[in-house]
Amino acid sequence: MKAKRILLLLEWYDYRFHLGVAKVASEAGWQLHYHKDWSNREGFLEDWKGDGCIALLQCTDTLQYFRTHRIPLVDLGLGQHNLSIPRVSPDNREVGRLAAEHFRDRGYREVFVLKTGGLRMYEERLSALREFMKRGGGSVHELETAETMGPGVIRELRAMAAKRGRRLEELSVGFFAYQDEMGAALISLCLQHRLRVPENVAVLSVDNDELINTGLRVGLSSIDTDIEGQGCLAANVLRSLLATSPARGQKKILRHPPKGLVVRASTDCYAVGHPLVAEALHWIHNHYQSGITAADVAEAMRISQQGLQKAFAIHYSRSPGQEIRHQRTQMAGQLLVSSSGKIQDIAKACGFYSVDNLIRTFRQVHGVTPGKYRSRKKAAA
């Protein structure tokens, strides 16, 4: 059988898309063709003869080509066009939920963002972030002047602090960047203007690009949208289209779930005005795996248990005991998805004193047992 000739057309390139598509191409026996130099693409599509295409469509001339050439096609983007083709996109609502949950867990009740510039991907992430921050009693502030990450961002944040009678260096604010390049640029800007990351500005972004993170002085916390997995999904969708031989697929968007949130130094801070509570939260984060109790936290902070409970009630959203259980449950959820470890081993690694204690606590938080949680997450992936 003649090998299918498949074009990978990424007008915004990420090597992880390529890896995901290449895995399926190898399984399917495709001849994968990729033209990397899109600055010299004139006439390329007209000369190309193939069986299908996986694309990230943005440019007008490319869109026009696919309007007139009915090649089986899957789009990896959310650009504005009326082509009746399937799309594969990250689940941006889940991205916003994870971001809001992370900021709230760190004590942030307000988060700042850039303008979206009308990009649908960013608008979906912002909408979800607003929704889930609001559910937890928080808010999201869209900067008035900035659509790109430049000195104007710092000026606007300083102006915000001045209206509150403070200096930005005295505050601790959260900032959500729509993708890693933007987050990395913000970290560089903050350091250039002698702002501390994360103490003054905690930065969270999206896509978990290891290459971008490698060159940063402060590690960038990021939501891993599993770009390689998106490439695999798009290639499998195209594989189905080719098997049924339609000119075009249905006009639908398949949402690929993120892997989770990778926490690094850029959000390793709690936005808590009370020094003792902030110290206690960091101590819990570093010791929850060892079976600690609220009494152990109070002892480490050299304060009575009643005094610690009172400080948490005033300055934080959870009690010390609730925070311990929360951090244990969060880690258990991550291990259930990322490993094949036994439930009893996960319970021990997270500081639960028994499997029953893990199951009971986990069901209270997630509404399902750890086993069902693992099954659902792995099925979704």
VOPAGU-2260 file (C-alpha; in pm, 1 decimal, decimal comma):
REM VOPAGU-2260
SITE   aa  ch    i         X         Y         Z
SITE  MET   A    0       0,0       0,0       0,0
SITE  LYS   A    1     129,2     343,3     -92,9
SITE  ALA   A    2     228,4     553,9     208,1
SITE  LYS   A    3       2,3     849,1     283,3
SITE  ARG   A    4     177,4    1182,6     231,6
SITE  ILE   A    5      92,2    1410,0     523,7
SITE  LEU   A    6     185,8    1775,2     554,3
SITE  LEU   A    7     260,3    1926,9     896,5
SITE  LEU   A    8     196,8    2297,4     852,6
SITE  LEU   A    9     270,3    2488,0    1174,4
SITE  GLU   A   10     257,4    2862,7    1122,7
SITE  TRP   A   11     336,7    2887,6    1493,7
SITE  TYR   A   12     594,5    2613,9    1559,0
SITE  ASP   A   13     638,7    2413,9    1876,6
SITE  TYR   A   14     857,6    2104,8    1856,2
SITE  ARG   A   15     617,3    1918,3    2088,3
SITE  PHE   A   16     336,6    1934,2    1830,0
SITE  HIS   A   17     586,3    1783,8    1587,2
SITE  LEU   A   18     679,2    1503,7    1827,7
SITE  GLY   A   19     315,8    1408,2    1887,2
SITE  VAL   A   20     229,7    1401,3    1516,5
SITE  ALA   A   21     549,3    1211,3    1434,3
SITE  LYS   A   22     459,7     932,5    1680,5
SITE  VAL   A   23     128,5     864,9    1507,7
SITE  ALA   A   24     287,1     908,0    1163,0
SITE  SER   A   25     534,6     632,2    1248,2
SITE  GLU   A   26     255,9     399,6    1363,0
SITE  ALA   A   27      42,0     475,5    1056,5
SITE  GLY   A   28     326,8     447,1     805,8
SITE  TRP   A   29     283,3     803,9     683,4
SITE  GLN   A   30     540,9    1001,4     494,0
SITE  LEU   A   31     544,1    1318,4     705,5
SITE  HIS   A   32     645,9    1635,0     522,6
SITE  TYR   A   33     731,6    1949,5     715,3
SITE  HIS   A   34     832,1    2280,3     556,6
SITE  LYS   A   35     994,9    2475,0     841,1
SITE  ASP   A   36    1095,0    2798,2     668,4
SITE  TRP   A   37     758,8    2974,9     638,9
SITE  SER   A   38     931,1    3303,4     558,1
SITE  ASN   A   39    1000,3    3144,1     219,2
SITE  ARG   A   40     670,5    2964,2     162,1
SITE  GLU   A   41     547,5    3139,8    -154,8
SITE  GLY   A   42     415,8    2882,0    -400,0
SITE  PHE   A   43     493,1    2592,1    -167,9
SITE  LEU   A   44     133,9    2477,1    -115,4
SITE  GLU   A   45      47,1    2503,7    -483,8
SITE  ASP   A   46     329,9    2263,5    -565,8
SITE  TRP   A   47     252,0    2021,6    -282,2
SITE  LYS   A   48      48,9    1710,6    -363,6
SITE  GLY   A   49     -50,4    1499,0     -67,8
SITE  ASP   A   50    -322,6    1313,4     117,2
SITE  GLY   A   51    -384,4    1515,0     432,3
SITE  CYS   A   52    -266,9    1799,7     652,2
SITE  ILE   A   53    -232,0    1887,7    1018,6
SITE  ALA   A   54    -206,1    2264,0    1051,5
SITE  LEU   A   55    -199,8    2555,6    1287,8
SITE  LEU   A   56    -375,2    2802,0    1059,1
SITE  GLN   A   57    -318,1    3175,8    1091,1
SITE  CYS   A   58    -219,1    3334,8     759,7
SITE  THR   A   59    -475,0    3460,9     507,4
SITE  ASP   A   60    -310,4    3305,7     201,7
SITE  THR   A   61    -292,0    2964,9     370,9
SITE  LEU   A   62    -657,9    2978,6     467,3
SITE  GLN   A   63    -750,2    3069,4     110,2
SITE  TYR   A   64    -562,5    2765,8     -18,5
SITE  PHE   A   65    -759,7    2530,9     205,1
SITE  ARG   A   66   -1087,0    2694,6     108,6
SITE  THR   A   67   -1026,2    2597,6    -252,8
SITE  HIS   A   68    -838,3    2267,4    -206,1
SITE  ARG   A   69   -1050,6    2020,8     -15,3
SITE  ILE   A   70    -773,1    1819,4     146,6
SITE  PRO   A   71    -850,4    1626,1     470,0
SITE  LEU   A   72    -738,9    1872,3     733,7
SITE  VAL   A   73    -714,9    1908,2    1113,7
SITE  ASP   A   74    -646,6    2249,2    1272,5
SITE  LEU   A   75    -447,2    2285,3    1595,8
SITE  GLY   A   76    -560,2    2644,9    1646,4
SITE  LEU   A   77    -863,7    2856,4    1727,6
SITE  GLY   A   78    -817,8    3117,7    1455,4
SITE  GLN   A   79   -1119,6    3278,9    1293,1
SITE  HIS   A   80   -1221,4    3089,4     980,0
SITE  ASN   A   81   -1529,8    2907,6     857,0
SITE  LEU   A   82   -1366,8    2589,6     734,9
SITE  SER   A   83   -1571,5    2279,3     818,9
SITE  ILE   A   84   -1285,0    2092,4     979,4
SITE  PRO   A   85   -1213,7    1942,8    1321,8
SITE  ARG   A   86    -991,5    2137,0    1557,7
SITE  VAL   A   87    -779,5    2022,7    1849,7
SITE  SER   A   88    -728,0    2272,7    2129,7
SITE  PRO   A   89    -618,5    2268,6    2493,6
SITE  ASP   A   90    -902,1    2269,5    2744,2
SITE  ASN   A   91    -868,4    2637,5    2827,5
SITE  ARG   A   92   -1146,1    2629,0    3085,0
SITE  GLU   A   93    -949,5    2371,3    3281,2
SITE  VAL   A   94    -636,2    2584,7    3237,1
SITE  GLY   A   95    -820,8    2877,9    3396,7
SITE  ARG   A   96    -950,4    2659,6    3678,7
SITE  LEU   A   97    -603,4    2526,8    3761,6
SITE  ALA   A   98    -460,7    2880,0    3758,4
SITE  ALA   A   99    -732,4    3017,0    3987,2
SITE  GLU   A  100    -698,9    2725,4    4227,2
SITE  HIS   A  101    -321,0    2769,8    4245,6
SITE  PHE   A  102    -341,0    3143,1    4315,2
SITE  ARG   A  103    -612,4    3094,6    4577,7
SITE  ASP   A  104    -410,0    2819,4    4744,0
SITE  ARG   A  105    -124,2    3064,8    4773,6
SITE  GLY   A  106    -350,9    3323,4    4937,8
SITE  TYR   A  107    -394,5    3552,5    4635,3
SITE  ARG   A  108    -737,3    3711,2    4612,0
SITE  GLU   A  109    -659,3    3927,6    4308,6
SITE  VAL   A  110    -470,1    3838,1    3992,6
SITE  PHE   A  111    -349,9    4067,1    3712,0
SITE  VAL   A  112    -341,2    3985,4    3339,8
SITE  LEU   A  113    -260,4    4156,6    3010,7
SITE  LYS   A  114    -525,1    4245,5    2757,0
SITE  THR   A  115    -600,8    3949,1    2532,4
SITE  GLY   A  116    -552,7    4132,7    2204,2
SITE  GLY   A  117    -864,1    3956,8    2076,1
SITE  LEU   A  118    -692,7    3615,5    2064,5
SITE  ARG   A  119    -950,5    3348,5    2130,1
SITE  MET   A  120    -705,7    3122,8    2316,3
SITE  TYR   A  121    -625,9    3401,1    2561,9
SITE  GLU   A  122    -989,6    3507,5    2592,7
SITE  GLU   A  123   -1094,6    3155,6    2688,5
SITE  ARG   A  124    -822,1    3133,3    2952,2
SITE  LEU   A  125    -909,8    3474,4    3094,1
SITE  SER   A  126   -1282,5    3397,9    3104,9
SITE  ALA   A  127   -1224,0    3075,7    3298,5
SITE  LEU   A  128    -975,6    3241,9    3533,5
SITE  ARG   A  129   -1233,5    3511,7    3615,3
SITE  GLU   A  130   -1504,0    3251,5    3674,6
SITE  PHE   A  131   -1303,5    3037,2    3913,7
SITE  MET   A  132   -1137,4    3325,8    4098,5
SITE  LYS   A  133   -1483,2    3474,2    4157,8
SITE  ARG   A  134   -1610,8    3141,8    4293,3
SITE  GLY   A  135   -1343,4    3160,1    4560,6
SITE  GLY   A  136   -1412,2    3523,3    4645,0
SITE  GLY   A  137   -1126,0    3659,5    4432,7
SITE  SER   A  138   -1099,4    3887,6    4130,8
SITE  VAL   A  139    -903,1    3935,5    3808,5
SITE  HIS   A  140    -780,2    4275,8    3687,7
SITE  GLU   A  141    -705,8    4323,7    3318,8
SITE  LEU   A  142    -437,7    4588,1    3265,1
SITE  GLU   A  143    -577,2    4891,2    3085,0
SITE  THR   A  144    -285,2    4978,4    2860,2
SITE  ALA   A  145     -75,3    4668,2    2796,5
SITE  GLU   A  146    -127,0    4393,6    2537,6
SITE  THR   A  147     241,0    4296,7    2524,0
SITE  MET   A  148     490,7    4235,3    2800,7
SITE  GLY   A  149     694,6    4556,4    2824,9
SITE  PRO   A  150     787,9    4833,4    3070,2
SITE  GLY   A  151     429,1    4961,6    3057,5
SITE  VAL   A  152     323,9    4660,2    3265,6
SITE  ILE   A  153     549,6    4763,7    3552,8
SITE  ARG   A  154     436,9    5127,2    3526,0
SITE  GLU   A  155      73,0    5025,3    3547,3
SITE  LEU   A  156     134,4    4796,7    3845,2
SITE  ARG   A  157     322,3    5077,3    4019,9
SITE  ALA   A  158      33,0    5315,1    3950,0
SITE  MET   A  159    -207,9    5060,5    4099,5
SITE  ALA   A  160       3,2    5036,0    4414,0
SITE  ALA   A  161      27,4    5416,7    4441,8
SITE  LYS   A  162    -353,2    5446,7    4434,5
SITE  ARG   A  163    -355,4    5221,8    4738,8
SITE  GLY   A  164     -97,9    5436,7    4912,4
SITE  ARG   A  165     172,1    5173,3    4879,1
SITE  ARG   A  166     481,5    5096,5    4677,5
SITE  LEU   A  167     478,7    4789,9    4452,8
SITE  GLU   A  168     782,3    4664,2    4645,4
SITE  GLU   A  169     558,0    4649,1    4955,0
SITE  LEU   A  170     285,7    4438,7    4790,1
SITE  SER   A  171     249,5    4078,2    4683,3
SITE  VAL   A  172      40,9    4040,0    4366,7
SITE  GLY   A  173     -34,0    3749,6    4136,3
SITE  PHE   A  174      10,9    3770,3    3759,4
SITE  PHE   A  175    -122,8    3517,2    3509,2
SITE  ALA   A  176      58,4    3505,4    3174,0
SITE  TYR   A  177    -128,5    3340,0    2886,7
SITE  GLN   A  178     180,1    3148,2    2770,6
SITE  ASP   A  179     538,7    3082,3    2881,3
SITE  GLU   A  180     716,7    3333,2    2659,1
SITE  MET   A  181     503,2    3604,7    2818,0
SITE  GLY   A  182     570,1    3472,4    3169,5
SITE  ALA   A  183     945,4    3458,0    3110,0
SITE  ALA   A  184     943,7    3816,5    2981,2
SITE  LEU   A  185     759,5    3931,4    3294,9
SITE  ILE   A  186    1013,3    3766,5    3523,6
SITE  SER   A  187    1294,6    3944,0    3336,9
SITE  LEU   A  188    1109,2    4276,3    3359,5
SITE  CYS   A  189    1053,8    4238,1    3732,3
SITE  LEU   A  190    1418,8    4158,6    3801,4
SITE  GLN   A  191    1526,1    4448,3    3579,8
SITE  HIS   A  192    1309,6    4684,2    3789,4
SITE  ARG   A  193    1437,7    4538,0    4117,6
SITE  LEU   A  194    1110,6    4364,1    4200,4
SITE  ARG   A  195    1127,4    4029,6    4374,1
SITE  VAL   A  196     973,0    3721,1    4214,3
SITE  PRO   A  197     763,3    3576,0    4370,3
SITE  GLU   A  198     755,7    3796,7    4680,7
SITE  ASN   A  199     634,9    4111,6    4497,4
SITE  VAL   A  200     500,4    3955,2    4177,2
SITE  ALA   A  201     412,3    3584,7    4162,9
SITE  VAL   A  202     407,8    3467,9    3799,8
SITE  LEU   A  203     213,9    3172,2    3661,4
SITE  SER   A  204     199,9    3089,1    3290,4
SITE  VAL   A  205      89,3    2818,6    3048,1
SITE  ASP   A  206     249,2    2543,5    2831,7
SITE  ASN   A  207     545,9    2435,4    3050,6
SITE  ASP   A  208     813,6    2489,1    2786,6
SITE  GLU   A  209    1131,4    2343,2    2938,8
SITE  LEU   A  210    1349,1    2526,3    2687,0
SITE  ILE   A  211    1214,5    2866,5    2795,3
SITE  ASN   A  212    1243,7    2774,5    3161,3
SITE  THR   A  213    1606,9    2664,7    3131,9
SITE  GLY   A  214    1733,8    3019,3    3075,1
SITE  LEU   A  215    1549,4    3184,7    3364,7
SITE  ARG   A  216    1706,7    3294,4    3692,1
SITE  VAL   A  217    1374,9    3225,6    3865,7
SITE  GLY   A  218    1196,1    2904,9    3764,5
SITE  LEU   A  219     859,7    2967,4    3599,3
SITE  SER   A  220     551,7    2791,3    3735,6
SITE  SER   A  221     341,9    2676,6    3443,1
SITE  ILE   A  222      34,9    2472,7    3348,6
SITE  ASP   A  223     140,3    2182,5    3126,9
SITE  THR   A  224    -111,2    2173,5    2840,1
SITE  ASP   A  225      47,8    1855,8    2699,8
SITE  ILE   A  226     129,0    1997,4    2356,7
SITE  GLU   A  227     276,4    1664,8    2246,1
SITE  GLY   A  228     -53,1    1499,5    2340,4
SITE  GLN   A  229    -240,8    1756,7    2133,0
SITE  GLY   A  230     -23,7    1662,9    1834,3
SITE  CYS   A  231    -101,9    1293,6    1889,2
SITE  LEU   A  232    -474,9    1364,2    1913,8
SITE  ALA   A  233    -474,9    1575,9    1596,5
SITE  ALA   A  234    -286,7    1305,5    1407,3
SITE  ASN   A  235    -529,7    1036,5    1524,4
SITE  VAL   A  236    -824,8    1252,7    1417,4
SITE  LEU   A  237    -667,3    1288,1    1072,0
SITE  ARG   A  238    -604,3     914,7    1067,2
SITE  SER   A  239    -979,3     859,1    1116,8
SITE  LEU   A  240   -1062,8    1108,5     841,4
SITE  LEU   A  241    -832,9     931,3     598,4
SITE  ALA   A  242    -982,9     592,9     687,0
SITE  THR   A  243   -1335,7     710,5     605,0
SITE  SER   A  244   -1222,2     919,3     304,5
SITE  PRO   A  245   -1435,5    1232,1     364,8
SITE  ALA   A  246   -1340,5    1556,6     190,8
SITE  ARG   A  247   -1370,2    1731,7     522,4
SITE  GLY   A  248   -1452,0    1640,1     880,4
SITE  GLN   A  249   -1716,0    1779,4    1109,7
SITE  LYS   A  250   -1683,1    2133,7    1232,4
SITE  LYS   A  251   -1604,3    2064,2    1597,5
SITE  ILE   A  252   -1344,9    2142,3    1863,6
SITE  LEU   A  253   -1183,3    1858,6    2058,8
SITE  ARG   A  254   -1053,3    1980,3    2394,9
SITE  HIS   A  255    -736,0    1813,7    2521,9
SITE  PRO   A  256    -696,7    1823,8    2903,8
SITE  PRO   A  257    -380,9    1969,0    3061,0
SITE  LYS   A  258    -146,1    1733,7    3243,0
SITE  GLY   A  259    -143,0    1957,1    3549,0
SITE  LEU   A  260      46,8    2242,6    3706,0
SITE  VAL   A  261     424,5    2240,3    3750,4
SITE  VAL   A  262     516,1    2455,7    4050,1
SITE  ARG   A  263     850,7    2631,3    4042,3
SITE  ALA   A  264    1003,5    2929,0    4222,0
SITE  SER   A  265     794,8    3200,1    4050,0
SITE  THR   A  266     491,2    3115,2    4267,6
SITE  ASP   A  267     670,4    2968,7    4568,7
SITE  CYS   A  268     523,4    3227,5    4802,0
SITE  TYR   A  269     208,6    3292,6    5003,9
SITE  ALA   A  270      29,7    3627,1    4971,5
SITE  VAL   A  271     -38,0    3648,4    5342,9
SITE  GLY   A  272      15,5    3971,2    5531,9
SITE  HIS   A  273      83,5    3798,9    5863,5
SITE  PRO   A  274     450,2    3682,5    5886,1
SITE  LEU   A  275     378,1    3395,6    6126,3
SITE  VAL   A  276      98,7    3255,9    5909,0
SITE  ALA   A  277     319,4    3282,1    5598,6
SITE  GLU   A  278     602,1    3100,5    5779,9
SITE  ALA   A  279     362,4    2832,7    5904,1
SITE  LEU   A  280     230,0    2774,5    5551,5
SITE  HIS   A  281     581,4    2725,3    5416,9
SITE  TRP   A  282     660,2    2490,1    5705,9
SITE  ILE   A  283     347,3    2283,6    5630,4
SITE  HIS   A  284     442,2    2270,1    5261,7
SITE  ASN   A  285     784,7    2132,4    5348,9
SITE  HIS   A  286     667,4    1879,9    5611,1
SITE  TYR   A  287     313,0    1759,7    5528,8
SITE  GLN   A  288     450,6    1430,4    5387,9
SITE  SER   A  289     585,6    1329,6    5729,5
SITE  GLY   A  290     252,8    1283,8    5910,1
SITE  ILE   A  291     245,3    1618,2    6091,2
SITE  THR   A  292     -55,8    1756,2    6279,1
SITE  ALA   A  293    -170,6    2109,7    6359,8
SITE  ALA   A  294      -7,3    2068,4    6701,5
SITE  ASP   A  295     329,1    2005,3    6529,9
SITE  VAL   A  296     290,4    2326,6    6329,3
SITE  ALA   A  297     217,6    2527,2    6644,3
SITE  GLU   A  298     519,9    2377,0    6816,7
SITE  ALA   A  299     746,0    2458,2    6520,4
SITE  MET   A  300     618,1    2818,5    6521,1
SITE  ARG   A  301     664,0    2842,3    6901,9
SITE  ILE   A  302     306,6    2948,8    6957,1
SITE  SER   A  303       8,4    2789,7    7126,2
SITE  GLN   A  304    -224,7    2583,6    6909,6
SITE  GLN   A  305    -507,8    2822,8    6997,0
SITE  GLY   A  306    -296,9    3122,2    6892,2
SITE  LEU   A  307    -207,7    2957,9    6561,8
SITE  GLN   A  308    -572,8    2872,1    6492,2
SITE  LYS   A  309    -674,5    3232,9    6560,3
SITE  ALA   A  310    -403,5    3375,7    6329,9
SITE  PHE   A  311    -508,3    3143,0    6048,2
SITE  ALA   A  312    -876,3    3228,8    6098,0
SITE  ILE   A  313    -799,7    3599,7    6052,1
SITE  HIS   A  314    -535,7    3587,6    5778,6
SITE  TYR   A  315    -593,8    3272,2    5573,4
SITE  SER   A  316    -875,3    3077,1    5408,4
SITE  ARG   A  317    -812,2    2742,9    5581,8
SITE  SER   A  318    -721,2    2627,4    5931,3
SITE  PRO   A  319    -379,1    2462,6    5988,1
SITE  GLY   A  320    -538,6    2117,0    5989,9
SITE  GLN   A  321    -734,7    2188,1    5673,2
SITE  GLU   A  322    -419,3    2314,9    5501,6
SITE  ILE   A  323    -230,6    1996,6    5590,8
SITE  ARG   A  324    -510,2    1780,0    5450,6
SITE  HIS   A  325    -537,5    2001,7    5142,1
SITE  GLN   A  326    -168,0    1973,5    5055,1
SITE  ARG   A  327    -168,7    1597,8    5112,6
SITE  THR   A  328    -473,8    1553,4    4891,3
SITE  GLN   A  329    -327,8    1771,0    4614,8
SITE  MET   A  330     -10,5    1564,4    4607,4
SITE  ALA   A  331    -207,8    1239,1    4616,7
SITE  GLY   A  332    -403,9    1353,7    4311,3
SITE  GLN   A  333     -83,4    1427,2    4123,0
SITE  LEU   A  334      72,1    1091,3    4211,1
SITE  LEU   A  335    -242,9     901,3    4115,2
SITE  VAL   A  336    -221,8    1045,2    3762,8
SITE  SER   A  337     154,8    1059,9    3710,7
SITE  SER   A  338     248,6     721,1    3859,2
SITE  SER   A  339     124,0     363,5    3878,8
SITE  GLY   A  340     200,3     336,2    4250,3
SITE  LYS   A  341     -25,7     142,0    4484,4
SITE  ILE   A  342    -277,3     336,8    4693,2
SITE  GLN   A  343    -104,7     238,6    5017,2
SITE  ASP   A  344     229,8     365,1    4886,6
SITE  ILE   A  345      74,2     695,6    4777,4
SITE  ALA   A  346     -95,0     733,6    5116,7
SITE  LYS   A  347     239,9     688,3    5291,8
SITE  ALA   A  348     423,9     923,6    5054,9
SITE  CYS   A  349     168,6    1200,3    5119,2
SITE  GLY   A  350     163,9    1171,2    5497,9
SITE  PHE   A  351    -172,2     996,6    5544,8
SITE  TYR   A  352    -160,7     759,3    5841,8
SITE  SER   A  353    -373,1     495,4    5664,5
SITE  VAL   A  354    -528,2     408,2    5329,6
SITE  ASP   A  355    -873,9     458,6    5479,8
SITE  ASN   A  356    -774,3     809,2    5587,4
SITE  LEU   A  357    -658,7     888,4    5231,6
SITE  ILE   A  358    -978,5     749,5    5076,3
SITE  ARG   A  359   -1205,7     936,3    5319,3
SITE  THR   A  360   -1023,0    1268,7    5281,9
SITE  PHE   A  361    -989,1    1232,6    4904,9
SITE  ARG   A  362   -1361,0    1160,2    4860,6
SITE  GLN   A  363   -1447,9    1469,5    5065,6
SITE  VAL   A  364   -1241,4    1688,5    4832,7
SITE  HIS   A  365   -1296,2    1528,0    4490,4
SITE  GLY   A  366   -1626,7    1347,4    4538,1
SITE  VAL   A  367   -1479,1    1013,8    4424,1
SITE  THR   A  368   -1239,1     754,6    4557,6
SITE  PRO   A  369    -869,4     770,1    4458,6
SITE  GLY   A  370    -916,3     465,6    4233,7
SITE  LYS   A  371   -1203,4     619,8    4039,1
SITE  TYR   A  372   -1015,3     950,5    4017,6
SITE  ARG   A  373    -714,7     776,6    3862,8
SITE  SER   A  374    -932,0     585,1    3614,1
SITE  ARG   A  375   -1116,1     897,6    3499,4
SITE  LYS   A  376    -800,8    1105,0    3456,6
SITE  LYS   A  377    -618,2     836,0    3261,6
SITE  ALA   A  378    -922,1     772,1    3041,8
SITE  ALA   A  379    -944,1    1145,9    2964,0
SITE  ALA   A  380    -577,4    1152,0    2866,5
